[in-house]
Amino acid sequence: QVQLVESGGGLVQPGGSLRLSCKFSGTFFSLYDMRWYRQAPGKQRELVAGITSEGTTNYADSVKGRFTISRDNRKNTMDLQMNSLKPDESAVYYCNSESTITRVEDWGQGTQVTVSS
């Protein structure tokens, strides 16, 4: 059983920064690929960033150079540092895990990020 809990969302001004965190509850966190997705009202959920079980990262083109994904396998956490935020990045941000063994995916409940002056 995997549970994912996001935190760190909130209201930030354009150009500001936020750091999201995802707490993984379960076993063998180090064997999971982890991702951040976001979904704005009326839009499809989109992949923001991912980090594999081996630490390889990938980013959506729109966030490259501004967002940084990381993981701490000792603490079972994954973070997303978001800098230079834009109003159109307001969305619910979701944590996603995928087992490298079973390929089963799990989702968190999401955390709201609002970028507005």
N, C-alpha and C positions, 0 to 999 in steps of 0.2 A: 504494500500500500504506500503510495507516494502522495504527499500533500505539499503543496506549494503556496507560500504566503508572500505576497508582495507588500512592500512598504516604501515610503519616501516620496510619494506623489504629493501634489499640491499646486498652489498658484504661484507662478513666477512671471516676472516681466520679460518682454522680448529682449533677447540678448543675455538673459540670465542662465543660471545653471541649477540642475537638480541631480541628485544621485538616488537611483532606485536600487532596492535590494530585494532579492528573492531568497527566502529561507526554504530549504528542501528538508522535508521530514520523511525518512525512509532509510533504506540501507544501500550501501555501495554508490554513494553520490558520484564518486570518481569514475564510474562506468556509464554515466549519463552525458549525452550531448544536451546542452542548455541553450535556450533562445529567449529573446525578447521580441514580442509582437506588439503592435498597436492597432487600435481601431477607432477611427473618428466617426461621429454620427453620420449615417448615410453612406459610409464607405466600407469597403472590404477590409478585413483584417490583413495587415501586411507585416512581413518580417522586417525587423529593425536591425538586429544583430544576433549572432550566434557564436558559441564557443564549444568546441568539441571536447570530448573526454580527455583528449591529449593536449588541449590548450590552443588549438588552432582557431583563429577568429575570422569572422566574415561580417561585413556590414552592407546595408543598403547604400546605394550610391549617394542618396540624399543626406546621409548622416556621416559619411566618411570624413575624418579629420575633426569632427566635433564630438562624436560619441565614442566612449571606450567601454567595452565589455570585459569583465574579469570574473574569476571564480576563486574561491578559497575552499579547497577540498578538506581542510581540517575543520572548518566551521560549517560546511555544507551550505554555502551561500554563493550567490551569483549577483554581481552588481552591474549597473549601467550608469556610467557617468555621462551626463548630457550637458554640453556647453553650447553657448550661442543659440539658445532655443528660439524657435520662430512660432508665431501664432498658429500657423497651420499644422504645427506638431501637437497641438492640443488633442488629446485622445485618451482612451483607457489603454494602459500599457499592461500587457499580460506576460507572465512567466510561463515558459513551456519546457518540459523535460522529455527526453526520448531515451529509453534504455538502448544501449548499444548491443545488448544481448537479445532482448525480445522485440525491440522496436515499438514497444507500447509507449504512447504519449500521454502526458498528463498536463493539466492546465491549472493555473492559479485563478483567483477570482478577479484579479485586475486591480490596478490603482490608477486613479484619475490624475492626469497632468493637464493643467490649464495654463496656457501662455497668453497673457493678456496684460495690457497696461491699465 
